[in-house]
Amino acid sequence: MRKGIDAGPYINHPIEVAALLAIEGGVTNQTLLVAAVLHDTIEDTRTTPQEIKKNFGSKVLALVKEVTDDKSLSKAERKRLQLEHAPHLSPSAKMIKVADKTSNVRDVAEKPPADWPLPRRWEYLSWAADVVAGCRGVNKALEHHFDKILKSAKATVQREVQDIFRIHDEDGEH
């Protein structure tokens, strides 16, 4: 299950990433689309790289590994490394990364993890924008779609902040 308040099925996210590539990015490359569906598999399941190679081939495995975080590192270090590595990813890995961040940004705005307060959500949106900045130049349509989703997500979070202040003002608190 995903971390969002709706606890949606895990598989929805990788399918959405592949769909974003195909629909918004116009991607038709089968290797890239399969890797998009599998992009979180090594991180989030017990699936081994050898299993991916055996079932989907070495090219798919190479892409999956390129976008896989090392879960033995702290979350802060993984996030730092994503920023550092983004500009050096292959064009296909950059597209997966942009689609992944698009999906995540939408989820953070619309169905965030229950334990994520507004500042953490805003921080994630800013960080995701920085990661995508390092991936730009590979698929203009996909990048434009990310920008549209990010703008909407920021507006959603800002409205929630304004609502909190409005409620406090109505209660006579300042």
CNS distance restraints for C-alpha pairs under 8 A (distance, minus, plus):
assign (resid   1 and name CA) (resid   7 and name CA) 5.44 0.50 0.50
assign (resid   1 and name CA) (resid   8 and name CA) 5.57 0.50 0.50
assign (resid   1 and name CA) (resid   9 and name CA) 4.59 0.50 0.50
assign (resid   1 and name CA) (resid  10 and name CA) 4.46 0.50 0.50
assign (resid   2 and name CA) (resid   7 and name CA) 5.06 0.50 0.50
assign (resid   2 and name CA) (resid   8 and name CA) 5.39 0.50 0.50
assign (resid   2 and name CA) (resid   9 and name CA) 6.07 0.50 0.50
assign (resid   2 and name CA) (resid  10 and name CA) 5.08 0.50 0.50
assign (resid   3 and name CA) (resid   7 and name CA) 5.77 0.50 0.50
assign (resid   3 and name CA) (resid   8 and name CA) 7.91 0.50 0.50
assign (resid   3 and name CA) (resid 112 and name CA) 7.39 0.50 0.50
assign (resid   3 and name CA) (resid 113 and name CA) 5.10 0.50 0.50
assign (resid   3 and name CA) (resid 114 and name CA) 7.88 0.50 0.50
assign (resid   4 and name CA) (resid   8 and name CA) 7.04 0.50 0.50
assign (resid   4 and name CA) (resid 107 and name CA) 7.09 0.50 0.50
assign (resid   4 and name CA) (resid 108 and name CA) 7.78 0.50 0.50
assign (resid   4 and name CA) (resid 111 and name CA) 5.22 0.50 0.50
assign (resid   4 and name CA) (resid 112 and name CA) 4.68 0.50 0.50
assign (resid   4 and name CA) (resid 113 and name CA) 4.01 0.50 0.50
assign (resid   4 and name CA) (resid 114 and name CA) 6.56 0.50 0.50
assign (resid   5 and name CA) (resid 111 and name CA) 5.61 0.50 0.50
assign (resid   5 and name CA) (resid 112 and name CA) 5.90 0.50 0.50
assign (resid   5 and name CA) (resid 113 and name CA) 5.20 0.50 0.50
assign (resid   5 and name CA) (resid 114 and name CA) 5.21 0.50 0.50
assign (resid   6 and name CA) (resid 111 and name CA) 6.53 0.50 0.50
assign (resid   8 and name CA) (resid  12 and name CA) 7.26 0.50 0.50
assign (resid  10 and name CA) (resid  14 and name CA) 7.78 0.50 0.50
assign (resid  11 and name CA) (resid  15 and name CA) 6.30 0.50 0.50
assign (resid  12 and name CA) (resid  16 and name CA) 6.00 0.50 0.50
assign (resid  13 and name CA) (resid  17 and name CA) 6.24 0.50 0.50
assign (resid  13 and name CA) (resid 103 and name CA) 7.03 0.50 0.50
assign (resid  14 and name CA) (resid  18 and name CA) 6.37 0.50 0.50
assign (resid  14 and name CA) (resid  36 and name CA) 6.43 0.50 0.50
assign (resid  14 and name CA) (resid  37 and name CA) 4.54 0.50 0.50
assign (resid  14 and name CA) (resid  38 and name CA) 6.72 0.50 0.50
assign (resid  14 and name CA) (resid  39 and name CA) 7.03 0.50 0.50
assign (resid  14 and name CA) (resid  40 and name CA) 7.44 0.50 0.50
assign (resid  14 and name CA) (resid 100 and name CA) 7.98 0.50 0.50
assign (resid  15 and name CA) (resid  19 and name CA) 6.08 0.50 0.50
assign (resid  15 and name CA) (resid  36 and name CA) 7.83 0.50 0.50
assign (resid  15 and name CA) (resid  37 and name CA) 5.61 0.50 0.50
assign (resid  16 and name CA) (resid  20 and name CA) 5.98 0.50 0.50
assign (resid  16 and name CA) (resid 103 and name CA) 6.87 0.50 0.50
assign (resid  17 and name CA) (resid  21 and name CA) 6.40 0.50 0.50
assign (resid  17 and name CA) (resid  36 and name CA) 6.12 0.50 0.50
assign (resid  17 and name CA) (resid  37 and name CA) 6.85 0.50 0.50
assign (resid  17 and name CA) (resid  96 and name CA) 7.17 0.50 0.50
assign (resid  17 and name CA) (resid  99 and name CA) 5.22 0.50 0.50
assign (resid  17 and name CA) (resid 100 and name CA) 5.48 0.50 0.50
assign (resid  17 and name CA) (resid 103 and name CA) 6.50 0.50 0.50
assign (resid  18 and name CA) (resid  22 and name CA) 6.26 0.50 0.50
assign (resid  18 and name CA) (resid  33 and name CA) 5.40 0.50 0.50
assign (resid  18 and name CA) (resid  34 and name CA) 7.57 0.50 0.50
assign (resid  18 and name CA) (resid  36 and name CA) 5.18 0.50 0.50
assign (resid  18 and name CA) (resid  37 and name CA) 5.75 0.50 0.50
assign (resid  18 and name CA) (resid  96 and name CA) 7.96 0.50 0.50
assign (resid  18 and name CA) (resid  99 and name CA) 7.62 0.50 0.50
assign (resid  19 and name CA) (resid  23 and name CA) 5.71 0.50 0.50
assign (resid  19 and name CA) (resid  24 and name CA) 7.72 0.50 0.50
assign (resid  20 and name CA) (resid  24 and name CA) 5.15 0.50 0.50
assign (resid  20 and name CA) (resid  25 and name CA) 6.48 0.50 0.50
assign (resid  20 and name CA) (resid  99 and name CA) 5.93 0.50 0.50
assign (resid  20 and name CA) (resid 142 and name CA) 7.55 0.50 0.50
assign (resid  21 and name CA) (resid  25 and name CA) 4.64 0.50 0.50
assign (resid  21 and name CA) (resid  26 and name CA) 6.34 0.50 0.50
assign (resid  21 and name CA) (resid  27 and name CA) 5.44 0.50 0.50
assign (resid  21 and name CA) (resid  33 and name CA) 7.30 0.50 0.50
assign (resid  21 and name CA) (resid  95 and name CA) 7.28 0.50 0.50
assign (resid  21 and name CA) (resid  96 and name CA) 7.41 0.50 0.50
assign (resid  21 and name CA) (resid  99 and name CA) 6.28 0.50 0.50
assign (resid  21 and name CA) (resid 142 and name CA) 7.01 0.50 0.50
assign (resid  22 and name CA) (resid  26 and name CA) 4.78 0.50 0.50
assign (resid  22 and name CA) (resid  27 and name CA) 4.52 0.50 0.50
assign (resid  22 and name CA) (resid  28 and name CA) 6.23 0.50 0.50
assign (resid  22 and name CA) (resid  33 and name CA) 7.59 0.50 0.50
assign (resid  23 and name CA) (resid  27 and name CA) 7.43 0.50 0.50
assign (resid  24 and name CA) (resid 141 and name CA) 6.28 0.50 0.50
assign (resid  24 and name CA) (resid 142 and name CA) 5.52 0.50 0.50
assign (resid  24 and name CA) (resid 145 and name CA) 6.85 0.50 0.50
assign (resid  25 and name CA) (resid 139 and name CA) 6.45 0.50 0.50
assign (resid  25 and name CA) (resid 140 and name CA) 7.77 0.50 0.50
assign (resid  25 and name CA) (resid 141 and name CA) 5.39 0.50 0.50
assign (resid  25 and name CA) (resid 142 and name CA) 4.54 0.50 0.50
assign (resid  26 and name CA) (resid 141 and name CA) 7.96 0.50 0.50
assign (resid  27 and name CA) (resid  32 and name CA) 7.98 0.50 0.50
assign (resid  27 and name CA) (resid  33 and name CA) 7.61 0.50 0.50
assign (resid  28 and name CA) (resid  33 and name CA) 7.37 0.50 0.50
assign (resid  29 and name CA) (resid  33 and name CA) 6.31 0.50 0.50
assign (resid  30 and name CA) (resid  34 and name CA) 6.04 0.50 0.50
assign (resid  31 and name CA) (resid  35 and name CA) 6.10 0.50 0.50
assign (resid  31 and name CA) (resid  59 and name CA) 6.96 0.50 0.50
assign (resid  31 and name CA) (resid  60 and name CA) 5.69 0.50 0.50
assign (resid  32 and name CA) (resid  36 and name CA) 6.13 0.50 0.50
assign (resid  32 and name CA) (resid  60 and name CA) 7.10 0.50 0.50
assign (resid  32 and name CA) (resid  63 and name CA) 7.60 0.50 0.50
assign (resid  32 and name CA) (resid  92 and name CA) 6.43 0.50 0.50
assign (resid  32 and name CA) (resid  96 and name CA) 7.83 0.50 0.50
assign (resid  33 and name CA) (resid  37 and name CA) 6.45 0.50 0.50
assign (resid  34 and name CA) (resid  38 and name CA) 6.37 0.50 0.50
assign (resid  34 and name CA) (resid  56 and name CA) 7.99 0.50 0.50
assign (resid  34 and name CA) (resid  60 and name CA) 6.86 0.50 0.50
assign (resid  35 and name CA) (resid  39 and name CA) 5.62 0.50 0.50
assign (resid  35 and name CA) (resid  60 and name CA) 5.16 0.50 0.50
assign (resid  35 and name CA) (resid  61 and name CA) 7.26 0.50 0.50
assign (resid  35 and name CA) (resid  63 and name CA) 6.13 0.50 0.50
assign (resid  35 and name CA) (resid  64 and name CA) 5.61 0.50 0.50
assign (resid  36 and name CA) (resid  64 and name CA) 7.58 0.50 0.50
assign (resid  36 and name CA) (resid  96 and name CA) 5.82 0.50 0.50
assign (resid  38 and name CA) (resid  64 and name CA) 6.60 0.50 0.50
assign (resid  39 and name CA) (resid  63 and name CA) 7.87 0.50 0.50
assign (resid  39 and name CA) (resid  64 and name CA) 4.98 0.50 0.50
assign (resid  39 and name CA) (resid  65 and name CA) 7.94 0.50 0.50
assign (resid  39 and name CA) (resid  67 and name CA) 6.63 0.50 0.50
assign (resid  39 and name CA) (resid  68 and name CA) 6.89 0.50 0.50
assign (resid  39 and name CA) (resid  96 and name CA) 7.76 0.50 0.50
assign (resid  40 and name CA) (resid  44 and name CA) 5.83 0.50 0.50
assign (resid  40 and name CA) (resid  45 and name CA) 7.93 0.50 0.50
assign (resid  40 and name CA) (resid  64 and name CA) 7.59 0.50 0.50
assign (resid  40 and name CA) (resid  68 and name CA) 6.65 0.50 0.50
assign (resid  41 and name CA) (resid  45 and name CA) 5.39 0.50 0.50
assign (resid  41 and name CA) (resid  46 and name CA) 7.77 0.50 0.50
assign (resid  41 and name CA) (resid  47 and name CA) 6.36 0.50 0.50
assign (resid  42 and name CA) (resid  46 and name CA) 6.81 0.50 0.50
assign (resid  42 and name CA) (resid  47 and name CA) 5.70 0.50 0.50
assign (resid  42 and name CA) (resid  48 and name CA) 6.21 0.50 0.50
assign (resid  42 and name CA) (resid  49 and name CA) 6.87 0.50 0.50
assign (resid  42 and name CA) (resid  64 and name CA) 7.90 0.50 0.50
assign (resid  42 and name CA) (resid  65 and name CA) 7.89 0.50 0.50
assign (resid  42 and name CA) (resid  68 and name CA) 6.93 0.50 0.50
assign (resid  43 and name CA) (resid  68 and name CA) 6.37 0.50 0.50
assign (resid  43 and name CA) (resid  69 and name CA) 6.63 0.50 0.50
assign (resid  43 and name CA) (resid  70 and name CA) 7.44 0.50 0.50
assign (resid  43 and name CA) (resid  71 and name CA) 6.57 0.50 0.50
assign (resid  47 and name CA) (resid  51 and name CA) 6.47 0.50 0.50
assign (resid  47 and name CA) (resid  52 and name CA) 7.41 0.50 0.50
assign (resid  48 and name CA) (resid  52 and name CA) 6.62 0.50 0.50
assign (resid  49 and name CA) (resid  53 and name CA) 6.18 0.50 0.50
assign (resid  49 and name CA) (resid  61 and name CA) 6.64 0.50 0.50
assign (resid  49 and name CA) (resid  65 and name CA) 7.92 0.50 0.50
assign (resid  50 and name CA) (resid  54 and name CA) 6.05 0.50 0.50
assign (resid  51 and name CA) (resid  55 and name CA) 6.06 0.50 0.50
assign (resid  52 and name CA) (resid  56 and name CA) 5.50 0.50 0.50
assign (resid  52 and name CA) (resid  57 and name CA) 6.82 0.50 0.50
assign (resid  52 and name CA) (resid  58 and name CA) 7.99 0.50 0.50
assign (resid  52 and name CA) (resid  60 and name CA) 7.60 0.50 0.50
assign (resid  52 and name CA) (resid  61 and name CA) 5.93 0.50 0.50
assign (resid  53 and name CA) (resid  57 and name CA) 4.36 0.50 0.50
assign (resid  53 and name CA) (resid  58 and name CA) 5.04 0.50 0.50
assign (resid  53 and name CA) (resid  60 and name CA) 7.23 0.50 0.50
assign (resid  53 and name CA) (resid  61 and name CA) 5.51 0.50 0.50
assign (resid  54 and name CA) (resid  58 and name CA) 7.97 0.50 0.50
assign (resid  56 and name CA) (resid  60 and name CA) 6.12 0.50 0.50
assign (resid  56 and name CA) (resid  61 and name CA) 7.30 0.50 0.50
assign (resid  57 and name CA) (resid  61 and name CA) 6.38 0.50 0.50
assign (resid  58 and name CA) (resid  62 and name CA) 6.00 0.50 0.50
assign (resid  59 and name CA) (resid  63 and name CA) 6.47 0.50 0.50
assign (resid  60 and name CA) (resid  64 and name CA) 6.21 0.50 0.50
assign (resid  61 and name CA) (resid  65 and name CA) 6.02 0.50 0.50
assign (resid  62 and name CA) (resid  66 and name CA) 6.12 0.50 0.50
assign (resid  63 and name CA) (resid  67 and name CA) 6.61 0.50 0.50
assign (resid  63 and name CA) (resid  92 and name CA) 7.41 0.50 0.50
assign (resid  63 and name CA) (resid  93 and name CA) 5.98 0.50 0.50
assign (resid  64 and name CA) (resid  68 and name CA) 6.14 0.50 0.50
assign (resid  66 and name CA) (resid  89 and name CA) 7.16 0.50 0.50
assign (resid  66 and name CA) (resid  93 and name CA) 6.55 0.50 0.50
assign (resid  67 and name CA) (resid  93 and name CA) 6.33 0.50 0.50
assign (resid  67 and name CA) (resid  96 and name CA) 7.73 0.50 0.50
assign (resid  67 and name CA) (resid  97 and name CA) 6.99 0.50 0.50
assign (resid  69 and name CA) (resid  78 and name CA) 6.28 0.50 0.50
assign (resid  69 and name CA) (resid  82 and name CA) 7.90 0.50 0.50
assign (resid  70 and name CA) (resid  78 and name CA) 6.91 0.50 0.50
assign (resid  71 and name CA) (resid  75 and name CA) 7.95 0.50 0.50
assign (resid  71 and name CA) (resid  78 and name CA) 7.70 0.50 0.50
assign (resid  73 and name CA) (resid  77 and name CA) 6.16 0.50 0.50
assign (resid  73 and name CA) (resid  78 and name CA) 6.25 0.50 0.50
assign (resid  74 and name CA) (resid  78 and name CA) 6.22 0.50 0.50
assign (resid  75 and name CA) (resid  79 and name CA) 6.16 0.50 0.50
assign (resid  76 and name CA) (resid  80 and name CA) 6.17 0.50 0.50
assign (resid  77 and name CA) (resid  81 and name CA) 6.08 0.50 0.50
assign (resid  78 and name CA) (resid  82 and name CA) 6.20 0.50 0.50
assign (resid  79 and name CA) (resid  83 and name CA) 6.53 0.50 0.50
assign (resid  80 and name CA) (resid  84 and name CA) 6.30 0.50 0.50
assign (resid  81 and name CA) (resid  85 and name CA) 5.84 0.50 0.50
assign (resid  82 and name CA) (resid  86 and name CA) 5.79 0.50 0.50
assign (resid  82 and name CA) (resid 131 and name CA) 6.65 0.50 0.50
assign (resid  83 and name CA) (resid  87 and name CA) 7.97 0.50 0.50
assign (resid  83 and name CA) (resid 130 and name CA) 6.86 0.50 0.50
assign (resid  83 and name CA) (resid 131 and name CA) 5.08 0.50 0.50
assign (resid  83 and name CA) (resid 134 and name CA) 7.13 0.50 0.50
assign (resid  85 and name CA) (resid  89 and name CA) 6.46 0.50 0.50
assign (resid  86 and name CA) (resid  94 and name CA) 6.94 0.50 0.50
assign (resid  86 and name CA) (resid 131 and name CA) 6.18 0.50 0.50
assign (resid  86 and name CA) (resid 132 and name CA) 7.53 0.50 0.50
assign (resid  86 and name CA) (resid 134 and name CA) 4.99 0.50 0.50
assign (resid  86 and name CA) (resid 135 and name CA) 5.65 0.50 0.50
assign (resid  87 and name CA) (resid 134 and name CA) 4.41 0.50 0.50
assign (resid  87 and name CA) (resid 135 and name CA) 5.53 0.50 0.50
assign (resid  89 and name CA) (resid  93 and name CA) 5.77 0.50 0.50
assign (resid  89 and name CA) (resid  94 and name CA) 5.81 0.50 0.50
assign (resid  89 and name CA) (resid 135 and name CA) 7.64 0.50 0.50
assign (resid  90 and name CA) (resid  94 and name CA) 6.15 0.50 0.50
assign (resid  91 and name CA) (resid  95 and name CA) 6.36 0.50 0.50
assign (resid  91 and name CA) (resid 138 and name CA) 5.84 0.50 0.50
assign (resid  92 and name CA) (resid  96 and name CA) 6.46 0.50 0.50
assign (resid  93 and name CA) (resid  97 and name CA) 6.14 0.50 0.50
assign (resid  94 and name CA) (resid  98 and name CA) 6.18 0.50 0.50
assign (resid  94 and name CA) (resid 135 and name CA) 5.10 0.50 0.50
assign (resid  94 and name CA) (resid 136 and name CA) 7.73 0.50 0.50
assign (resid  94 and name CA) (resid 138 and name CA) 7.16 0.50 0.50
assign (resid  95 and name CA) (resid  99 and name CA) 6.19 0.50 0.50
assign (resid  95 and name CA) (resid 135 and name CA) 7.41 0.50 0.50
assign (resid  95 and name CA) (resid 138 and name CA) 6.78 0.50 0.50
assign (resid  95 and name CA) (resid 139 and name CA) 6.97 0.50 0.50
assign (resid  95 and name CA) (resid 142 and name CA) 7.70 0.50 0.50
assign (resid  96 and name CA) (resid 100 and name CA) 5.96 0.50 0.50
assign (resid  97 and name CA) (resid 101 and name CA) 6.09 0.50 0.50
assign (resid  97 and name CA) (resid 132 and name CA) 7.31 0.50 0.50
assign (resid  97 and name CA) (resid 135 and name CA) 7.53 0.50 0.50
assign (resid  98 and name CA) (resid 102 and name CA) 6.09 0.50 0.50
assign (resid  98 and name CA) (resid 132 and name CA) 5.72 0.50 0.50
assign (resid  98 and name CA) (resid 135 and name CA) 6.97 0.50 0.50
assign (resid  98 and name CA) (resid 142 and name CA) 7.27 0.50 0.50
assign (resid  98 and name CA) (resid 143 and name CA) 6.94 0.50 0.50
assign (resid  98 and name CA) (resid 146 and name CA) 7.10 0.50 0.50
assign (resid  99 and name CA) (resid 103 and name CA) 6.30 0.50 0.50
assign (resid  99 and name CA) (resid 142 and name CA) 7.20 0.50 0.50
assign (resid  99 and name CA) (resid 146 and name CA) 7.53 0.50 0.50
assign (resid 100 and name CA) (resid 104 and name CA) 6.19 0.50 0.50
assign (resid 101 and name CA) (resid 105 and name CA) 5.84 0.50 0.50
assign (resid 101 and name CA) (resid 128 and name CA) 6.06 0.50 0.50
assign (resid 101 and name CA) (resid 132 and name CA) 7.40 0.50 0.50
assign (resid 101 and name CA) (resid 146 and name CA) 7.77 0.50 0.50
assign (resid 102 and name CA) (resid 106 and name CA) 6.29 0.50 0.50
assign (resid 102 and name CA) (resid 145 and name CA) 7.84 0.50 0.50
assign (resid 102 and name CA) (resid 146 and name CA) 5.19 0.50 0.50
assign (resid 102 and name CA) (resid 149 and name CA) 6.67 0.50 0.50
assign (resid 102 and name CA) (resid 150 and name CA) 7.46 0.50 0.50
assign (resid 103 and name CA) (resid 107 and name CA) 6.32 0.50 0.50
assign (resid 104 and name CA) (resid 108 and name CA) 6.08 0.50 0.50
assign (resid 105 and name CA) (resid 109 and name CA) 6.33 0.50 0.50
assign (resid 105 and name CA) (resid 124 and name CA) 7.80 0.50 0.50
assign (resid 105 and name CA) (resid 125 and name CA) 6.19 0.50 0.50
assign (resid 105 and name CA) (resid 128 and name CA) 7.33 0.50 0.50
assign (resid 105 and name CA) (resid 149 and name CA) 7.16 0.50 0.50
assign (resid 105 and name CA) (resid 150 and name CA) 6.42 0.50 0.50
assign (resid 105 and name CA) (resid 153 and name CA) 6.66 0.50 0.50
assign (resid 106 and name CA) (resid 110 and name CA) 6.00 0.50 0.50
assign (resid 106 and name CA) (resid 111 and name CA) 7.88 0.50 0.50
assign (resid 106 and name CA) (resid 149 and name CA) 6.37 0.50 0.50
assign (resid 106 and name CA) (resid 150 and name CA) 7.43 0.50 0.50
assign (resid 106 and name CA) (resid 153 and name CA) 6.20 0.50 0.50
assign (resid 107 and name CA) (resid 111 and name CA) 4.97 0.50 0.50
assign (resid 107 and name CA) (resid 112 and name CA) 5.70 0.50 0.50
assign (resid 108 and name CA) (resid 112 and name CA) 4.29 0.50 0.50
assign (resid 108 and name CA) (resid 113 and name CA) 7.35 0.50 0.50
assign (resid 108 and name CA) (resid 121 and name CA) 6.19 0.50 0.50
assign (resid 108 and name CA) (resid 124 and name CA) 7.88 0.50 0.50
assign (resid 108 and name CA) (resid 125 and name CA) 7.82 0.50 0.50
assign (resid 108 and name CA) (resid 153 and name CA) 7.59 0.50 0.50
assign (resid 109 and name CA) (resid 121 and name CA) 7.44 0.50 0.50
assign (resid 109 and name CA) (resid 153 and name CA) 4.90 0.50 0.50
assign (resid 109 and name CA) (resid 154 and name CA) 7.42 0.50 0.50
assign (resid 109 and name CA) (resid 156 and name CA) 6.17 0.50 0.50
assign (resid 109 and name CA) (resid 157 and name CA) 6.30 0.50 0.50
assign (resid 110 and name CA) (resid 153 and name CA) 7.59 0.50 0.50
assign (resid 110 and name CA) (resid 156 and name CA) 7.77 0.50 0.50
assign (resid 112 and name CA) (resid 116 and name CA) 6.69 0.50 0.50
assign (resid 112 and name CA) (resid 121 and name CA) 7.70 0.50 0.50
assign (resid 116 and name CA) (resid 120 and name CA) 5.88 0.50 0.50
assign (resid 116 and name CA) (resid 121 and name CA) 6.31 0.50 0.50
assign (resid 117 and name CA) (resid 121 and name CA) 6.43 0.50 0.50
assign (resid 118 and name CA) (resid 122 and name CA) 6.15 0.50 0.50
assign (resid 118 and name CA) (resid 157 and name CA) 6.88 0.50 0.50
assign (resid 118 and name CA) (resid 160 and name CA) 8.00 0.50 0.50
assign (resid 118 and name CA) (resid 161 and name CA) 7.34 0.50 0.50
assign (resid 119 and name CA) (resid 123 and name CA) 6.08 0.50 0.50
assign (resid 120 and name CA) (resid 124 and name CA) 6.17 0.50 0.50
assign (resid 121 and name CA) (resid 125 and name CA) 6.38 0.50 0.50
assign (resid 121 and name CA) (resid 157 and name CA) 7.62 0.50 0.50
assign (resid 122 and name CA) (resid 126 and name CA) 6.35 0.50 0.50
assign (resid 122 and name CA) (resid 154 and name CA) 7.28 0.50 0.50
assign (resid 122 and name CA) (resid 157 and name CA) 7.03 0.50 0.50
assign (resid 123 and name CA) (resid 127 and name CA) 6.12 0.50 0.50
assign (resid 124 and name CA) (resid 128 and name CA) 5.97 0.50 0.50
assign (resid 125 and name CA) (resid 129 and name CA) 6.24 0.50 0.50
assign (resid 125 and name CA) (resid 150 and name CA) 7.10 0.50 0.50
assign (resid 125 and name CA) (resid 153 and name CA) 7.74 0.50 0.50
assign (resid 125 and name CA) (resid 154 and name CA) 7.28 0.50 0.50
assign (resid 126 and name CA) (resid 130 and name CA) 6.40 0.50 0.50
assign (resid 127 and name CA) (resid 131 and name CA) 6.32 0.50 0.50
assign (resid 128 and name CA) (resid 132 and name CA) 6.18 0.50 0.50
assign (resid 129 and name CA) (resid 133 and name CA) 6.08 0.50 0.50
assign (resid 129 and name CA) (resid 150 and name CA) 7.67 0.50 0.50
assign (resid 130 and name CA) (resid 134 and name CA) 6.71 0.50 0.50
assign (resid 131 and name CA) (resid 135 and name CA) 6.82 0.50 0.50
assign (resid 132 and name CA) (resid 136 and name CA) 6.31 0.50 0.50
assign (resid 136 and name CA) (resid 140 and name CA) 7.85 0.50 0.50
assign (resid 136 and name CA) (resid 143 and name CA) 6.89 0.50 0.50
assign (resid 139 and name CA) (resid 143 and name CA) 6.18 0.50 0.50
assign (resid 140 and name CA) (resid 144 and name CA) 5.97 0.50 0.50
assign (resid 141 and name CA) (resid 145 and name CA) 6.22 0.50 0.50
assign (resid 142 and name CA) (resid 146 and name CA) 6.27 0.50 0.50
assign (resid 143 and name CA) (resid 147 and name CA) 6.26 0.50 0.50
assign (resid 144 and name CA) (resid 148 and name CA) 6.31 0.50 0.50
assign (resid 145 and name CA) (resid 149 and name CA) 6.24 0.50 0.50
assign (resid 146 and name CA) (resid 150 and name CA) 5.97 0.50 0.50
assign (resid 147 and name CA) (resid 151 and name CA) 6.09 0.50 0.50
assign (resid 148 and name CA) (resid 152 and name CA) 6.30 0.50 0.50
assign (resid 149 and name CA) (resid 153 and name CA) 6.02 0.50 0.50
assign (resid 150 and name CA) (resid 154 and name CA) 6.09 0.50 0.50
assign (resid 151 and name CA) (resid 155 and name CA) 6.25 0.50 0.50
assign (resid 152 and name CA) (resid 156 and name CA) 6.20 0.50 0.50
assign (resid 153 and name CA) (resid 157 and name CA) 6.30 0.50 0.50
assign (resid 154 and name CA) (resid 158 and name CA) 6.01 0.50 0.50
assign (resid 155 and name CA) (resid 159 and name CA) 6.07 0.50 0.50
assign (resid 156 and name CA) (resid 160 and name CA) 6.40 0.50 0.50
assign (resid 157 and name CA) (resid 161 and name CA) 6.38 0.50 0.50
assign (resid 158 and name CA) (resid 162 and name CA) 6.20 0.50 0.50
assign (resid 159 and name CA) (resid 163 and name CA) 6.03 0.50 0.50
assign (resid 160 and name CA) (resid 164 and name CA) 6.34 0.50 0.50
assign (resid 161 and name CA) (resid 165 and name CA) 6.49 0.50 0.50
assign (resid 162 and name CA) (resid 166 and name CA) 6.04 0.50 0.50
assign (resid 163 and name CA) (resid 167 and name CA) 6.10 0.50 0.50
assign (resid 164 and name CA) (resid 168 and name CA) 6.32 0.50 0.50
assign (resid 165 and name CA) (resid 169 and name CA) 6.11 0.50 0.50
assign (resid 166 and name CA) (resid 170 and name CA) 6.16 0.50 0.50
assign (resid 167 and name CA) (resid 171 and name CA) 6.30 0.50 0.50
assign (resid 168 and name CA) (resid 172 and name CA) 6.39 0.50 0.50
assign (resid 168 and name CA) (resid 173 and name CA) 5.02 0.50 0.50
assign (resid 168 and name CA) (resid 174 and name CA) 6.61 0.50 0.50
assign (resid 169 and name CA) (resid 173 and name CA) 5.26 0.50 0.50
assign (resid 169 and name CA) (resid 174 and name CA) 6.04 0.50 0.50
